[in-house]
Amino acid sequence: MIQLPLSKLSNVGTTIFSQMTQLANENEAINLSQGFPDFLPDSELLNHVDHFIKKGFNQYAPMPGMIALKEQIAAKIEHSHQAVYHPDSEITVTAGGTQAIFTTIASFIKKDDEVIIFEPAYDCYEPTVELFGGIVKRFEMKAPDYEIDWNAVKNLVTDKTRMIIINNPNNPAGKVLKENDILELIKIVKETPILILSDEVYENIVFDGKEHLSVCKYPELKERSIMVASFGKLFHVTGWKIGYCAAPENLTHEFRKVHQFNVFSVNTPIQLALAEYMKNPDHYHYLNQFFQEKRDFLRQGLSNTSFELLDCEGTYFQALRYDKISDKNDLDFARELTISHKVASVPFSSFYKNKRDEKVIRLCFAKKQETLERAIENLAKL
Ligand code: GLN
């Protein structure tokens, strides 16, 4: 057998999302692990896709994306955040949020550059930074509040800090950054060359009247930020793997140098369908309320159980602490829950490098009412 060189990602296995979905399927459990809706997207959107495929739009899109879609994206950002991005030179359509994140890191991180992340962190940040020789510095947010101590973050900054990755609203903790967090972030980066990768894929899923504070609202951040968004989350089509990034022209220029060799372009008829569908902002304005009702239904259903419901200000994930139910570590507990109680979740330790175990699991509530009802019924037995 041929001798392989050392693995570039020796500590990396298969993502927890794939693992838990597979375990859910094997055990015929209700899958509240990986974050995806189990209901259909709007038929109007599906009809647009059908239309453009049949009309013959089946060849390569321009490398940065179809202009019709980029114009709609720019309009959405301006309408939502009063920030202007030029559709031609500052917006790029990507194969989902993950590709936008990968390409951003590939474009800007080289050997020994330091990147600050906040844990619990979405699982693709760290391995991607490592792949390009970067060094991850982490601030651990802790249960139950997952607050950020900005003084501690400031202490992580050195003259090698090249990037700070923020995820707002945060997956898995469901936390939303407040104005004060943003102002502290501005204090840290101003007069430095630090870039910000802002993963905002849940920007339209924020609850209780809270406002989503995008980096693009703040000129001091916008000029150094690559903002990442996802149509999968916006229109319940995670399997279409389509998203975008918005960044100032100089950053977009570098991003596209990598993007062109990474995916070249994203599928054409879906871009055109999304552009058509986005003309009506009502198609996403309802999301906050829609998912808030699902969150409340799940929380209400679990309110008399021994699970502790942590705050959920945004995203479609509810964090549950189970320390009154079991002493098991969160991975074992999540496995047992899947196998014996037929509800699959994601253990929070997967989002920490040191596998921090605070006996917290994540449930996805982007599900039909009947799915949530069945899950509540099973969980209520614990
Ligand atoms: N974003 C989804 C989640 O957090 C998973 C995406 C994936 O499976 N790669 O569950």
Residues whose N, C-alpha, C, O or C-beta is under 5 A from the ligand:
A	BS01	LIG	F17 S33 Q34 G35
